[in-house]
């Protein structure tokens, strides 16, 4: 296989820190749209031009962010966009062809907000900064009510993300752990129901990011310890109302990056992409050789020098088969196509 560079997107004036795909685009006749955020205190909106097959910057969201934008995330309905900044989350609403600033959610403590996200149901909203995970309830167009502060991490929380089909929240941290938060009923408080740490075959250093497969029964995590780890859970058990289903380590991928791995993303067709401080991108797939007991994963492709500096984010483009985007400290975003080598 070959990872072919299709286009380099320029416009940001500093490191590009995160990418997020609008989940309702790239389907049918709707062109795919994604957002990028940067140390330059802006969010840019990019859209694929179906006729030219080039990516165009359709909007620059700025002025209201109070510092570098560490991450951006779309709501499940594709109309809301959250930008995580210093001590606040800025909410943008997509209306027609434009964007308007609709709300600013302030963190009680003045810490860097590293990540923010909506649940798939659209009812919950979460963010993280310092060693805390904050949980709100609310919907777009309404005020967000502070629900709970979830304490348990001992160092900075790097990322929060909801399970793709369940109202279960995950967080990863510089304390080398991934924590799973859940409330069994609406009346129950949210609690940490599982901690994935070194004692459970987890990571030995900062966990930067994680991603779920299309079915939601597997998760991949990436770390400063130069490894990726695959986890599995019986999600059908939770979907059928039979209580919490724990996550179990099934595979570790090591020796493929020689510097911290900052980003990982699982495509809908089962390809895992990773990006790291070595400027490289790696792709992995499940092994089908039948020699291992249980699932195992193998290297599909390595792309050295994908960027001149750290790769901070990798994201597969939904609706566009085998297209990948990457963002870097070199200030650029690159669009790649995975093809058969010639």
C-alpha positions as CSV (number, residue, x, y, z in Angstrom):
1,X,0.0,0.0,0.0
2,X,1.0,3.6,-0.5
3,X,0.0,6.8,1.4
4,X,-0.1,9.4,-1.4
5,X,-0.1,13.2,-0.5
6,X,-3.0,14.8,-2.3
7,X,-2.9,18.4,-0.9
8,X,-1.2,20.5,1.7
9,X,-3.5,23.0,3.4
10,X,-1.9,26.2,4.6
11,X,-3.4,29.2,6.4
12,X,-2.7,28.7,10.1
13,X,0.1,30.8,11.3
14,X,1.3,28.4,14.1
15,X,1.1,24.8,15.1
16,X,-2.1,23.0,14.1
17,X,-3.1,21.0,17.2
18,X,-6.3,19.1,16.4
19,X,-8.7,18.1,13.7
20,X,-12.4,17.2,13.9
21,X,-14.8,15.9,11.2
22,X,-18.3,17.1,11.0
23,X,-20.3,13.8,11.4
24,X,-23.2,14.7,9.2
25,X,-21.1,15.6,6.2
26,X,-19.5,13.3,3.6
27,X,-22.7,11.4,3.2
28,X,-24.7,11.3,0.0
29,X,-24.3,14.6,-1.8
30,X,-23.1,16.5,1.2
31,X,-19.4,17.3,0.8
32,X,-17.2,16.4,3.8
33,X,-16.3,19.2,6.2
34,X,-13.7,19.3,9.0
35,X,-12.4,21.9,11.4
36,X,-8.8,22.6,12.5
37,X,-7.5,24.5,15.5
38,X,-4.2,26.1,16.3
39,X,-1.8,27.9,18.6
40,X,-2.7,31.0,16.4
41,X,-6.0,31.2,18.4
42,X,-8.2,30.4,15.4
43,X,-10.4,27.6,14.1
44,X,-10.6,27.0,10.4
45,X,-13.4,25.2,8.5
46,X,-12.4,23.2,5.5
47,X,-14.7,21.7,2.8
48,X,-14.1,19.4,-0.1
49,X,-15.0,20.9,-3.5
50,X,-16.6,18.0,-5.4
51,X,-15.8,19.4,-8.8
52,X,-12.1,20.2,-8.3
53,X,-11.5,17.6,-5.5
54,X,-9.5,20.3,-3.6
55,X,-10.1,21.4,0.0
56,X,-11.0,25.0,0.5
57,X,-11.1,27.1,3.7
58,X,-14.7,28.2,4.1
59,X,-14.5,30.1,7.3
60,X,-12.0,31.4,9.9
61,X,-13.4,31.5,13.5
62,X,-11.4,34.0,15.6
63,X,-11.4,37.0,17.9
64,X,-13.4,35.3,20.8
65,X,-10.8,32.7,21.7
66,X,-8.6,33.8,24.6
67,X,-5.5,31.9,23.6
68,X,-4.4,28.8,21.7
69,X,-7.2,26.5,20.7
70,X,-6.2,23.1,21.9
71,X,-9.0,21.0,20.4
72,X,-12.2,21.3,18.5
73,X,-15.2,18.9,18.4
74,X,-18.5,18.8,16.5
75,X,-21.8,17.9,18.1
76,X,-23.5,14.7,16.8
77,X,-26.0,16.8,14.8
78,X,-23.2,18.7,13.0
79,X,-24.5,22.2,14.0
80,X,-22.4,22.9,17.1
81,X,-18.6,23.2,17.3
82,X,-16.8,23.4,20.6
83,X,-13.3,25.0,20.8
84,X,-11.3,24.3,24.0
85,X,-9.1,27.3,25.0
86,X,-7.6,28.8,28.1
87,X,-10.1,28.5,31.0
88,X,-13.1,28.3,28.7
89,X,-14.9,26.5,25.9
90,X,-16.2,28.6,23.0
91,X,-19.3,27.2,21.3
92,X,-20.0,28.0,17.7
93,X,-23.2,27.3,15.8
94,X,-23.4,26.4,12.2
95,X,-26.3,28.2,10.5
96,X,-26.6,27.9,6.7
97,X,-23.2,28.8,5.3
98,X,-22.0,30.7,8.3
99,X,-21.0,30.4,11.9
100,X,-21.9,32.4,15.0
101,X,-20.5,32.5,18.5
102,X,-23.4,31.3,20.7
103,X,-21.9,30.6,24.1
104,X,-18.7,30.6,26.3
105,X,-18.5,28.0,29.0
106,X,-16.0,29.2,31.7
107,X,-14.0,26.8,33.8
108,X,-14.2,27.5,37.5
109,X,-10.4,27.2,37.9
110,X,-8.2,29.0,35.5
111,X,-6.6,26.1,33.7
112,X,-6.0,25.2,30.1
113,X,-9.0,23.3,28.8
114,X,-7.4,20.6,26.7
115,X,-10.4,18.9,25.3
116,X,-14.2,19.1,25.1
117,X,-16.9,16.9,23.5
118,X,-20.6,16.2,23.2
119,X,-22.1,12.8,23.9
120,X,-23.7,11.0,20.9
121,X,-27.2,11.5,22.5
122,X,-26.5,15.3,22.5
123,X,-27.6,15.6,26.1
124,X,-24.2,15.6,27.9
125,X,-21.2,17.7,27.4
126,X,-17.7,17.1,28.9
127,X,-14.4,18.9,29.1
128,X,-11.1,18.4,30.8
129,X,-8.2,20.6,32.2
130,X,-5.8,20.3,35.1
131,X,-6.5,17.0,36.8
132,X,-10.3,17.3,36.5
133,X,-13.0,16.1,34.1
134,X,-16.1,18.4,34.1
135,X,-19.6,17.2,33.0
136,X,-22.5,19.4,31.9
137,X,-26.0,18.7,30.8
138,X,-27.6,20.9,28.1
139,X,-28.4,21.1,24.4
140,X,-27.4,23.5,21.7
141,X,-29.2,26.8,22.0
142,X,-29.7,26.4,25.7
143,X,-27.5,27.1,28.8
144,X,-25.2,24.3,29.9
145,X,-25.8,23.3,33.5
146,X,-22.8,22.2,35.5
147,X,-23.6,18.7,36.5
148,X,-20.5,17.2,38.2
149,X,-16.7,17.5,38.5
150,X,-15.2,14.1,38.2
151,X,-12.1,13.7,40.2
152,X,-9.7,10.8,40.1
153,X,-6.8,11.7,37.8
154,X,-3.6,12.8,39.6
155,X,-2.1,14.8,36.7
156,X,-3.3,16.8,33.6
157,X,-6.2,15.2,31.7
158,X,-5.3,15.3,28.0
159,X,-8.5,14.2,26.3
160,X,-12.1,13.3,26.9
161,X,-14.3,11.5,24.5
162,X,-17.7,9.8,24.6
163,X,-18.3,6.2,23.5
164,X,-19.8,6.3,20.0
165,X,-23.1,4.6,21.0
166,X,-23.4,4.8,24.8
167,X,-23.4,7.7,27.3
168,X,-20.1,6.4,28.8
169,X,-17.3,8.9,29.1
170,X,-13.5,8.2,28.7
171,X,-10.6,10.3,29.8
172,X,-6.8,9.9,29.4
173,X,-4.1,11.7,31.4
174,X,-0.5,12.4,32.1
175,X,-0.9,10.1,35.1
176,X,-0.6,7.2,32.5
177,X,-4.2,6.1,32.9
178,X,-7.4,5.9,31.0
179,X,-10.5,6.2,33.1
180,X,-14.1,5.2,32.3
181,X,-17.0,7.2,33.8
182,X,-20.6,6.0,34.0
183,X,-23.9,6.6,35.7
184,X,-26.1,3.5,35.5
185,X,-29.3,5.5,35.9
186,X,-30.3,9.2,35.7
187,X,-30.5,9.3,39.5
188,X,-27.0,7.9,40.0
189,X,-23.9,10.0,40.3
190,X,-21.2,9.6,37.7
191,X,-18.3,7.5,39.0
192,X,-15.1,6.0,37.7
193,X,-16.1,2.4,37.0
194,X,-12.7,1.4,35.6
195,X,-9.1,2.6,35.4
196,X,-6.9,1.2,32.7
197,X,-3.3,1.5,34.1
198,X,0.0,-0.4,34.0
199,X,-1.3,-3.0,36.4
200,X,-3.9,-4.0,33.8
201,X,-1.4,-4.0,30.9
202,X,-1.9,-0.3,30.3
203,X,0.6,2.4,29.6
204,X,3.6,3.5,31.6
205,X,3.6,7.2,30.6
206,X,1.3,10.0,29.5
207,X,-1.7,8.7,27.4
208,X,-2.4,11.4,24.8
209,X,-5.4,10.1,22.9
210,X,-7.7,7.1,22.1
211,X,-10.2,6.1,19.4
212,X,-13.0,3.5,18.9
213,X,-13.7,1.2,16.1
214,X,-16.9,1.5,14.1
215,X,-18.7,-1.1,16.3
216,X,-17.6,0.6,19.5
217,X,-16.4,-2.7,21.0
218,X,-12.7,-2.0,20.6
219,X,-10.5,1.0,21.6
220,X,-7.0,2.0,20.7
221,X,-4.8,4.2,23.0
222,X,-1.5,5.9,22.4
223,X,1.2,7.2,24.7
224,X,4.5,8.8,25.5
225,X,5.7,5.2,26.2
226,X,5.9,4.8,22.3
227,X,3.2,2.1,22.2
228,X,-0.4,1.7,21.0
229,X,-2.7,-0.6,23.0
230,X,-5.9,-2.3,21.8
231,X,-8.7,-2.9,24.3
232,X,-12.0,-4.8,23.9
233,X,-15.3,-4.8,25.8
234,X,-18.6,-6.7,25.5
235,X,-20.6,-3.6,24.5
236,X,-23.7,-5.6,23.7
237,X,-24.0,-6.4,27.4
238,X,-24.3,-2.7,28.2
239,X,-26.6,-2.0,25.3
240,X,-29.0,-4.7,26.6
241,X,-29.0,-3.1,30.0
242,X,-27.0,-5.8,31.9
243,X,-24.6,-3.5,33.7
244,X,-21.1,-2.2,33.0
245,X,-18.9,-4.2,30.6
246,X,-15.1,-3.9,31.5
247,X,-12.4,-3.2,29.0
248,X,-9.6,-5.8,28.6
249,X,-6.2,-5.4,27.0
250,X,-5.8,-7.6,23.9
251,X,-2.7,-6.3,22.1
252,X,0.3,-3.9,22.3
253,X,1.9,-2.4,19.3
254,X,5.5,-1.3,20.0
255,X,8.7,-0.4,18.1
256,X,6.9,1.5,15.3
257,X,7.4,5.1,16.5
258,X,10.6,6.4,18.2
259,X,9.1,9.5,19.8
260,X,5.8,10.1,21.8
261,X,2.6,9.1,19.9
262,X,0.2,12.0,20.1
263,X,-2.8,10.9,18.0
264,X,-4.6,7.8,16.9
265,X,-7.8,7.3,14.8
266,X,-9.7,4.1,13.8
267,X,-11.3,4.2,10.3
268,X,-14.7,2.8,9.6
269,X,-13.1,0.0,7.6
270,X,-10.8,-1.0,10.4
271,X,-7.5,0.8,9.7
272,X,-5.8,2.4,12.6
273,X,-3.7,5.5,11.9
274,X,-1.2,7.0,14.4
275,X,0.8,10.2,14.3
276,X,3.8,11.1,16.5
277,X,6.5,13.5,17.5
278,X,8.8,11.8,15.0
279,X,6.8,13.4,12.1
280,X,5.7,10.0,11.0
281,X,2.4,8.3,10.3
282,X,1.8,4.6,10.8
283,X,-1.2,2.4,9.7
284,X,-2.2,-0.8,11.3
285,X,-4.8,-3.5,10.5
286,X,-6.0,-6.6,12.3
287,X,-3.9,-9.7,11.5
288,X,-5.7,-12.4,9.6
289,X,-2.9,-15.0,9.7
290,X,-4.6,-17.2,12.3
291,X,-1.4,-17.8,14.2
292,X,-2.4,-15.9,17.3
293,X,-5.0,-16.8,19.9
294,X,-7.3,-13.8,20.0
295,X,-7.2,-10.6,18.0
296,X,-3.7,-9.3,16.9
297,X,-2.7,-6.3,14.8
298,X,0.1,-5.7,12.3
299,X,1.8,-2.8,10.5
300,X,0.1,-2.1,7.2
301,X,2.2,1.0,6.1
302,X,4.8,3.4,7.5
303,X,5.2,7.0,6.2
304,X,8.4,8.6,7.5
305,X,8.7,12.4,7.3
306,X,5.0,12.8,6.7
307,X,5.5,16.3,8.2
308,X,8.6,18.3,9.1
309,X,7.6,18.5,12.7
310,X,5.4,16.7,15.3
311,X,2.2,15.1,14.0
312,X,-0.5,16.3,16.5
313,X,-3.6,14.8,14.9
314,X,-4.7,12.2,12.4
315,X,-8.3,11.7,11.3
316,X,-9.9,9.5,8.6
317,X,-12.4,11.3,6.4
318,X,-15.9,9.7,6.8
319,X,-17.7,9.1,3.5
320,X,-14.4,9.4,1.6
321,X,-12.9,5.9,1.4
322,X,-9.3,5.8,2.5
323,X,-8.7,9.5,2.8
324,X,-6.7,10.7,5.8
325,X,-5.9,14.1,7.2
326,X,-2.9,15.0,9.4
327,X,-2.1,18.2,11.3
328,X,1.4,19.3,12.5
329,X,3.5,21.7,14.4
330,X,4.8,22.7,11.0
331,X,1.6,24.7,10.6
332,X,0.1,22.6,7.8
333,X,-2.6,20.1,7.3
334,X,-2.1,17.3,4.7
335,X,-4.6,15.2,2.9
336,X,-3.5,11.7,2.1
337,X,-5.0,8.8,0.0
338,X,-4.3,5.2,0.8
339,X,-3.9,3.4,-2.5
340,X,-2.4,0.3,-4.0
341,X,1.3,0.9,-4.7
342,X,2.3,1.0,-8.4
